[in-house]
Amino acid sequence: MLKSKITTIGNSSGIVLSREVLNKLHVERGDEVFLIETSNGYEIVSYDPEFE
């Protein structure tokens, strides 16, 4: 399990992802990620789950 902190970004809040997490998701700064609601909370994925 990896831990991240919620931080202030302007008037919003955001989660800072470590380089390790970015590498595992195959994303970099500026890319979009998607949050999927699951029975255990949320899952972060690097693909659009609704894209066919």
C-alpha positions in Angstrom: 0.0 0.0 0.0 1.2 3.5 -0.8 0.2 6.6 1.1 -0.3 10.1 -0.4 -1.2 13.5 1.2 -4.1 15.7 0.2 -2.7 19.2 -0.5 -4.1 22.6 -1.5 -3.9 23.5 -5.1 -5.3 27.0 -5.6 -8.9 26.9 -4.3 -9.0 23.1 -4.7 -7.5 20.1 -3.1 -5.3 17.5 -4.9 -3.3 14.3 -4.2 0.4 14.3 -5.0 1.4 11.0 -6.7 4.9 9.7 -6.3 7.1 9.0 -9.3 6.6 5.3 -8.4 2.8 5.6 -8.8 3.1 7.6 -12.0 5.4 4.9 -13.5 3.0 2.1 -12.5 0.1 4.0 -14.1 2.2 4.8 -17.2 1.3 8.5 -16.9 3.2 11.7 -16.5 2.5 15.3 -15.4 -0.4 16.7 -17.4 -2.0 13.3 -18.3 -5.6 12.5 -17.3 -6.4 9.7 -14.8 -9.9 8.4 -14.0 -11.4 7.6 -10.6 -13.7 4.6 -10.5 -16.0 4.2 -7.6 -15.8 0.7 -6.1 -17.4 -1.0 -3.1 -14.1 -0.3 -1.2 -13.7 3.3 -2.2 -12.1 4.6 -5.4 -9.6 3.2 -7.8 -7.3 5.4 -9.9 -6.8 4.2 -13.5 -5.0 5.6 -16.5 -7.6 4.7 -19.1 -11.2 5.8 -19.6 -13.3 2.8 -18.4 -16.3 4.0 -20.5 -14.3 4.0 -23.8 -15.3 1.2 -26.0 
